[in-house]
Amino acid sequence: MVLTPEDLSLEPGDWQWGEQSRTLVRLLQAYDLDVWQQGRPPETGDKGLATEIILALGASGTVGAATTVLLNWLTARSTRRLTLTVGDGADRRTVRVVGEGLSDSSMRAALLAVLGRPETADDAGADTPAELLGDEA
């Protein structure tokens, strides 16, 4: 899955944005999720590189872990957004997630929708690492 994080209050080239996207990657890694970060060319009118995060969600427990991390990251600032994308061409599925008022079950449903899995898919959650318990905004 490709995660494209955004913060409406920051330009992609802003130093704060780079730190926020690196924090998201570190939080995903804290759950032992397979994650890679890569820059992509800026959209027209943007300065600097935007960020794409590649996240593998194949093993048991990964959807639960990703749900927890992404929900915590999104809700830390009301200006944050995520676009989740899987596949290419006609098989491409995209979900855009806004953190305001988002519940754990809604975040999980968004992940499962983009993955094309039924909402009843079994995916045991994980314990919350200590670094997620504080406010990282």
C-alpha positions in Angstrom: 0.0 0.0 0.0 1.2 3.5 -0.7 0.5 6.1 2.0 0.6 9.7 1.0 0.5 11.8 4.1 -0.4 15.5 4.1 -0.6 18.4 6.5 -2.7 21.2 5.1 -0.9 23.8 7.2 2.6 22.9 5.8 4.1 22.9 2.3 5.8 19.6 1.3 9.2 21.4 1.3 8.8 22.8 4.8 11.4 21.4 7.3 8.5 20.7 9.7 6.8 18.6 7.1 9.9 16.5 6.6 10.1 15.8 10.4 6.4 14.9 10.5 6.7 12.4 7.7 9.8 10.9 9.3 8.0 10.6 12.6 5.2 8.7 10.9 7.7 6.2 9.4 9.4 5.8 12.8 6.0 5.1 14.4 5.2 2.5 11.8 8.6 0.9 12.3 8.0 0.8 16.1 5.3 -1.9 15.3 7.8 -3.8 13.2 5.8 -3.0 10.0 7.6 -3.3 6.7 7.8 0.4 5.6 9.9 2.4 3.1 9.8 6.2 2.5 10.5 7.8 -0.8 10.2 11.3 -2.2 8.1 12.0 -5.3 8.1 15.0 -7.6 6.1 18.0 -6.3 2.6 18.8 -7.6 2.3 21.9 -9.7 2.6 24.9 -7.4 4.2 23.0 -4.5 7.8 23.4 -3.4 10.0 20.6 -2.5 9.4 16.8 -2.6 6.2 15.2 -1.4 6.4 12.0 0.6 5.2 8.5 -0.2 5.4 5.8 2.3 5.2 2.2 1.1 3.6 -0.1 3.7 3.4 -3.9 3.5 0.3 -5.3 5.2 0.4 -9.0 4.5 1.2 -10.6 7.9 -1.2 -11.2 10.7 -1.6 -8.3 13.0 -0.4 -5.7 10.5 -3.8 -4.1 9.8 -4.4 -3.6 13.6 -1.0 -2.2 14.1 -1.3 0.2 11.1 -4.7 1.3 12.3 -3.4 2.3 15.6 -0.4 4.2 14.2 -2.2 6.0 11.5 -5.1 7.0 13.7 -2.7 8.4 16.3 -0.7 10.3 13.7 -3.8 11.7 12.0 -5.6 12.8 15.2 -2.5 14.5 16.6 -3.2 17.5 14.3 -6.5 18.4 12.8 -4.8 19.5 9.5 -3.4 16.0 8.7 -4.8 13.8 5.9 -3.8 10.5 4.4 -4.3 9.0 1.0 -4.1 5.2 0.8 -3.6 3.6 -2.6 -3.2 0.0 -3.7 -2.8 -1.3 -7.3 -2.4 0.4 -10.7 -4.7 1.1 -13.6 -8.1 -0.5 -13.5 -7.2 -2.4 -10.3 -6.3 0.8 -8.4 -8.2 1.5 -5.2 -7.7 4.8 -3.3 -9.2 6.0 0.0 -8.6 9.5 1.4 -8.7 9.7 5.2 -9.3 12.8 7.4 -8.5 12.4 11.1 -11.1 14.7 12.6 -13.6 12.5 14.5 -12.2 9.3 13.0 -12.7 6.2 15.1 -10.5 3.2 15.4 -13.1 1.1 13.5 -13.4 3.7 10.7 -9.6 3.8 10.3 -9.5 -0.1 10.1 -12.4 -0.1 7.6 -10.6 2.4 5.4 -7.4 0.2 5.4 -9.4 -2.9 4.7 -11.4 -1.1 1.9 -8.2 0.0 0.1 -6.8 -3.5 0.5 -10.0 -5.1 -0.9 -10.5 -7.2 2.2 -13.8 -7.8 3.8 -14.5 -5.9 7.1 -14.6 -9.3 8.8 -11.0 -10.1 7.9 -9.2 -11.5 11.0 -6.2 -9.4 11.9 -5.3 -9.4 15.6 -4.0 -6.1 16.9 -0.8 -5.4 18.8 0.2 -3.8 22.0 0.9 0.0 21.8 4.6 0.8 21.9 5.5 3.4 24.6 6.5 6.1 22.1 2.9 6.2 20.8 1.4 7.0 24.2 2.7 10.6 24.2 1.7 13.5 21.9 4.1 13.7 19.1 2.6 16.7 17.3 
